């Protein structure tokens, strides 16, 4: 009999995923007025980095939620297969199911 897969909270290689650097700079209206074009371009790049970071965090959360769903479904696969065998036996008019039939898909 095979063993149910172990629940893992994070997918393999989660810590090795590519990351972008966070930027914690602050801008005021006076700062923008006193800047040169090159400074403004660098500020836009930094803001783009912040947007990229926010986007990446959203993707990470989405991927992590999908991983948790996958793990939960993988853990319940055996139970679902046993339930399908019981329902199949019930449709055929049998009240009991052989243990070997239940454990066959597992």
NUMIFI-463746 format. One record per residue: z, y, x of N, C-alpha, C in turn; residue in one letter; residue number from 1. Coordinates in nm, 2 decimals, decimal comma, padded with zeros to 4 digits, m for minus. Layout:
% NUMIFI-463746
((Z; Y; X); (Z; Y; X); (Z; Y; X); "a"; NUM)
...
This chain:
% NUMIFI-463746
((00,00; m00,12; 00,09); (00,00; 00,00; 00,00); (00,00; 00,12; 00,09); "x"; 1)
((m00,08; 00,22; 00,06); (m00,09; 00,34; 00,14); (00,02; 00,44; 00,09); "x"; 2)
((00,06; 00,52; 00,19); (00,17; 00,61; 00,16); (00,11; 00,75; 00,11); "x"; 3)
((00,18; 00,81; 00,02); (00,13; 00,94; m00,03); (00,13; 01,04; 00,09); "x"; 4)
((00,03; 01,13; 00,09); (00,03; 01,23; 00,20); (00,15; 01,32; 00,21); "x"; 5)
((00,20; 01,35; 00,33); (00,31; 01,43; 00,34); (00,28; 01,58; 00,30); "x"; 6)
((00,37; 01,64; 00,23); (00,35; 01,78; 00,19); (00,36; 01,87; 00,31); "x"; 7)
((00,26; 01,96; 00,34); (00,27; 02,05; 00,45); (00,25; 02,19; 00,39); "x"; 8)
((00,34; 02,29; 00,42); (00,33; 02,42; 00,36); (00,22; 02,50; 00,41); "x"; 9)
((00,16; 02,48; 00,53); (00,05; 02,55; 00,58); (m00,06; 02,45; 00,63); "x"; 10)
((m00,19; 02,49; 00,62); (m00,29; 02,41; 00,67); (m00,29; 02,39; 00,82); "x"; 11)
((m00,35; 02,29; 00,87); (m00,36; 02,27; 01,02); (m00,42; 02,39; 01,08); "x"; 12)
((m00,37; 02,43; 01,20); (m00,42; 02,54; 01,27); (m00,40; 02,68; 01,21); "x"; 13)
((m00,30; 02,69; 01,12); (m00,27; 02,82; 01,05); (m00,23; 02,92; 01,15); "x"; 14)
((m00,15; 02,89; 01,25); (m00,11; 02,99; 01,35); (m00,22; 03,03; 01,44); "x"; 15)
((m00,32; 02,96; 01,45); (m00,43; 02,99; 01,55); (m00,55; 03,06; 01,48); "x"; 16)
((m00,53; 03,11; 01,36); (m00,64; 03,18; 01,29); (m00,66; 03,32; 01,36); "x"; 17)
((m00,78; 03,37; 01,35); (m00,80; 03,50; 01,42); (m00,73; 03,61; 01,34); "x"; 18)
((m00,68; 03,71; 01,42); (m00,60; 03,82; 01,36); (m00,65; 03,95; 01,41); "x"; 19)
((m00,63; 04,06; 01,33); (m00,66; 04,19; 01,37); (m00,53; 04,26; 01,40); "x"; 20)
((m00,53; 04,37; 01,48); (m00,41; 04,44; 01,51); (m00,38; 04,54; 01,40); "x"; 21)
((m00,25; 04,55; 01,37); (m00,21; 04,65; 01,27); (m00,20; 04,79; 01,33); "x"; 22)
((m00,23; 04,89; 01,24); (m00,22; 05,03; 01,29); (m00,12; 05,10; 01,20); "x"; 23)
((m00,02; 05,16; 01,26); (00,08; 05,23; 01,18); (00,08; 05,38; 01,19); "x"; 24)
((m00,04; 05,44; 01,22); (m00,05; 05,58; 01,24); (m00,04; 05,65; 01,10); "x"; 25)
((m00,01; 05,78; 01,11); (00,01; 05,86; 00,99); (m00,08; 05,99; 01,01); "x"; 26)
((m00,15; 06,03; 00,91); (m00,24; 06,15; 00,91); (m00,19; 06,25; 00,80); "x"; 27)
((m00,20; 06,38; 00,84); (m00,17; 06,49; 00,75); (m00,30; 06,57; 00,74); "x"; 28)
((m00,30; 06,66; 00,64); (m00,42; 06,75; 00,63); (m00,44; 06,84; 00,75); "x"; 29)
((m00,33; 06,89; 00,81); (m00,33; 06,97; 00,93); (m00,39; 06,89; 01,05); "x"; 30)
((m00,35; 06,76; 01,05); (m00,41; 06,68; 01,16); (m00,56; 06,67; 01,15); "x"; 31)
((m00,61; 06,65; 01,03); (m00,75; 06,64; 01,01); (m00,83; 06,77; 01,05); "x"; 32)
((m00,77; 06,88; 01,01); (m00,84; 07,01; 01,04); (m00,84; 07,04; 01,19); "x"; 33)
((m00,75; 06,99; 01,26); (m00,74; 07,03; 01,40); (m00,82; 06,92; 01,49); "x"; 34)
((m00,88; 06,83; 01,43); (m00,94; 06,72; 01,51); (m01,09; 06,75; 01,54); "x"; 35)
((m01,14; 06,69; 01,65); (m01,28; 06,70; 01,68); (m01,35; 06,59; 01,61); "x"; 36)
((m01,49; 06,59; 01,62); (m01,57; 06,49; 01,56); (m01,53; 06,35; 01,62); "x"; 37)
((m01,51; 06,34; 01,75); (m01,48; 06,22; 01,81); (m01,35; 06,16; 01,76); "x"; 38)
((m01,25; 06,26; 01,75); (m01,12; 06,22; 01,69); (m01,13; 06,16; 01,55); "x"; 39)
((m01,21; 06,23; 01,47); (m01,23; 06,18; 01,33); (m01,30; 06,05; 01,33); "x"; 40)
((m01,39; 06,03; 01,42); (m01,46; 05,90; 01,42); (m01,36; 05,79; 01,46); "x"; 41)
((m01,27; 05,82; 01,55); (m01,17; 05,72; 01,59); (m01,07; 05,70; 01,48); "x"; 42)
((m01,04; 05,80; 01,40); (m00,95; 05,78; 01,29); (m01,02; 05,70; 01,18); "x"; 43)
((m01,14; 05,72; 01,16); (m01,22; 05,63; 01,06); (m01,21; 05,49; 01,11); "x"; 44)
((m01,23; 05,47; 01,24); (m01,23; 05,33; 01,29); (m01,09; 05,27; 01,27); "x"; 45)
((m00,98; 05,35; 01,29); (m00,85; 05,30; 01,27); (m00,82; 05,27; 01,12); "x"; 46)
((m00,87; 05,35; 01,03); (m00,86; 05,33; 00,89); (m00,94; 05,20; 00,85); "x"; 47)
((m01,05; 05,19; 00,91); (m01,13; 05,06; 00,88); (m01,05; 04,94; 00,93); "x"; 48)
((m00,98; 04,95; 01,04); (m00,90; 04,84; 01,08); (m00,79; 04,81; 00,98); "x"; 49)
((m00,73; 04,92; 00,92); (m00,63; 04,89; 00,82); (m00,69; 04,82; 00,70); "x"; 50)
((m00,81; 04,86; 00,66); (m00,87; 04,80; 00,54); (m00,90; 04,65; 00,58); "x"; 51)
((m00,95; 04,63; 00,70); (m00,98; 04,49; 00,74); (m00,85; 04,41; 00,74); "x"; 52)
((m00,74; 04,47; 00,79); (m00,61; 04,40; 00,79); (m00,57; 04,36; 00,65); "x"; 53)
((m00,58; 04,46; 00,56); (m00,54; 04,43; 00,42); (m00,63; 04,32; 00,36); "x"; 54)
((m00,76; 04,33; 00,39); (m00,85; 04,23; 00,34); (m00,81; 04,09; 00,39); "x"; 55)
((m00,78; 04,09; 00,52); (m00,75; 03,96; 00,58); (m00,62; 03,90; 00,53); "x"; 56)
((m00,52; 03,99; 00,50); (m00,40; 03,94; 00,44); (m00,42; 03,88; 00,30); "x"; 57)
((m00,51; 03,95; 00,23); (m00,54; 03,90; 00,09); (m00,61; 03,76; 00,10); "x"; 58)
((m00,71; 03,75; 00,20); (m00,77; 03,62; 00,22); (m00,68; 03,51; 00,26); "x"; 59)
((m00,58; 03,55; 00,35); (m00,48; 03,45; 00,40); (m00,40; 03,40; 00,28); "x"; 60)
((m00,36; 03,50; 00,19); (m00,28; 03,46; 00,07); (m00,36; 03,37; m00,02); "x"; 61)
((m00,49; 03,40; m00,04); (m00,57; 03,32; m00,12); (m00,59; 03,18; m00,07); "x"; 62)
((m00,62; 03,18; 00,07); (m00,64; 03,05; 00,13); (m00,51; 02,96; 00,13); "x"; 63)
((m00,39; 03,03; 00,15); (m00,27; 02,96; 00,14); (m00,24; 02,91; 00,00); "x"; 64)
((m00,27; 02,99; m00,10); (m00,25; 02,94; m00,24); (m00,34; 02,82; m00,27); "x"; 65)
((m00,47; 02,82; m00,22); (m00,56; 02,71; m00,23); (m00,51; 02,59; m00,16); "x"; 66)
((m00,45; 02,61; m00,04); (m00,39; 02,50; 00,03); (m00,28; 02,43; m00,04); "x"; 67)
((m00,19; 02,51; m00,10); (m00,07; 02,46; m00,17); (m00,12; 02,38; m00,30); "x"; 68)
((m00,23; 02,43; m00,36); (m00,28; 02,36; m00,48); (m00,34; 02,23; m00,43); "x"; 69)
((m00,41; 02,23; m00,32); (m00,47; 02,10; m00,26); (m00,36; 02,00; m00,23); "x"; 70)
((m00,25; 02,05; m00,17); (m00,14; 01,96; m00,13); (m00,08; 01,90; m00,25); "x"; 71)
((m00,06; 01,99; m00,36); (00,01; 01,94; m00,48); (m00,08; 01,83; m00,55); "x"; 72)
((m00,21; 01,86; m00,55); (m00,30; 01,76; m00,62); (m00,31; 01,63; m00,54); "x"; 73)
((m00,31; 01,64; m00,40); (m00,32; 01,52; m00,32); (m00,19; 01,44; m00,34); "x"; 74)
((m00,08; 01,50; m00,35); (00,05; 01,43; m00,37); (00,05; 01,36; m00,51); "x"; 75)
((m00,02; 01,41; m00,61); (m00,01; 01,36; m00,74); (m00,13; 01,26; m00,77); "x"; 76)
((m00,22; 01,24; m00,67); (m00,34; 01,16; m00,70); (m00,30; 01,02; m00,74); "x"; 77)
((m00,20; 00,96; m00,67); (m00,17; 00,82; m00,70); (m00,11; 00,81; m00,84); "x"; 78)
((m00,03; 00,91; m00,88); (00,03; 00,91; m01,02); (m00,08; 00,92; m01,12); "x"; 79)
((m00,18; 01,01; m01,09); (m00,29; 01,02; m01,19); (m00,37; 00,90; m01,20); "x"; 80)
((m00,39; 00,83; m01,09); (m00,47; 00,70; m01,09); (m00,39; 00,60; m01,17); "x"; 81)
((m00,26; 00,59; m01,16); (m00,18; 00,49; m01,23); (m00,19; 00,53; m01,38); "x"; 82)
((m00,18; 00,66; m01,42); (m00,18; 00,70; m01,55); (m00,32; 00,66; m01,62); "x"; 83)
((m00,43; 00,68; m01,54); (m00,56; 00,64; m01,59); (m00,57; 00,49; m01,62); "x"; 84)
((m00,51; 00,41; m01,53); (m00,51; 00,27; m01,56); (m00,43; 00,23; m01,68); "x"; 85)
((m00,32; 00,30; m01,70); (m00,24; 00,27; m01,82); (m00,31; 00,32; m01,95); "x"; 86)
((m00,38; 00,43; m01,94); (m00,46; 00,48; m02,06); (m00,58; 00,38; m02,08); "x"; 87)
((m00,64; 00,34; m01,98); (m00,75; 00,24; m02,00); (m00,70; 00,11; m02,06); "x"; 88)
((m00,59; 00,06; m02,02); (m00,53; m00,06; m02,08); (m00,49; m00,03; m02,23); "x"; 89)
((m00,44; 00,09; m02,25); (m00,41; 00,12; m02,39); (m00,53; 00,13; m02,48); "x"; 90)
((m00,64; 00,18; m02,43); (m00,76; 00,19; m02,51); (m00,82; 00,05; m02,54); "x"; 91)
((m00,79; m00,05; m02,45); (m00,84; m00,18; m02,47); (m00,74; m00,26; m02,56); "x"; 92)
((m00,64; m00,20; m02,60); (m00,55; m00,27; m02,69); (m00,43; m00,34; m02,62); "x"; 93)
((m00,42; m00,33; m02,49); (m00,32; m00,40; m02,42); (m00,19; m00,31; m02,42); "x"; 94)
((m00,08; m00,37; m02,44); (00,05; m00,29; m02,43); (00,10; m00,29; m02,29); "x"; 95)
((00,07; m00,38; m02,21); (00,12; m00,38; m02,07); (00,00; m00,39; m01,98); "x"; 96)
((00,03; m00,35; m01,85); (m00,07; m00,35; m01,75); (m00,01; m00,43; m01,63); "x"; 97)
((m00,09; m00,51; m01,57); (m00,05; m00,58; m01,45); (m00,02; m00,49; m01,34); "x"; 98)
((00,09; m00,52; m01,26); (00,13; m00,43; m01,15); (00,02; m00,42; m01,05); "x"; 99)
((m00,05; m00,53; m01,02); (m00,16; m00,53; m00,93); (m00,27; m00,43; m00,97); "x"; 100)
((m00,29; m00,42; m01,10); (m00,39; m00,32; m01,15); (m00,35; m00,18; m01,13); "x"; 101)
((m00,21; m00,16; m01,15); (m00,16; m00,02; m01,13); (m00,17; 00,02; m00,98); "x"; 102)
((m00,14; m00,07; m00,89); (m00,13; m00,04; m00,75); (m00,27; m00,05; m00,68); "x"; 103)
((m00,37; m00,10; m00,75); (m00,50; m00,11; m00,69); (m00,56; 00,02; m00,64); "x"; 104)
((m00,56; 00,13; m00,72); (m00,62; 00,25; m00,67); (m00,53; 00,31; m00,56); "x"; 105)
((m00,41; 00,29; m00,56); (m00,32; 00,35; m00,45); (m00,35; 00,28; m00,32); "x"; 106)
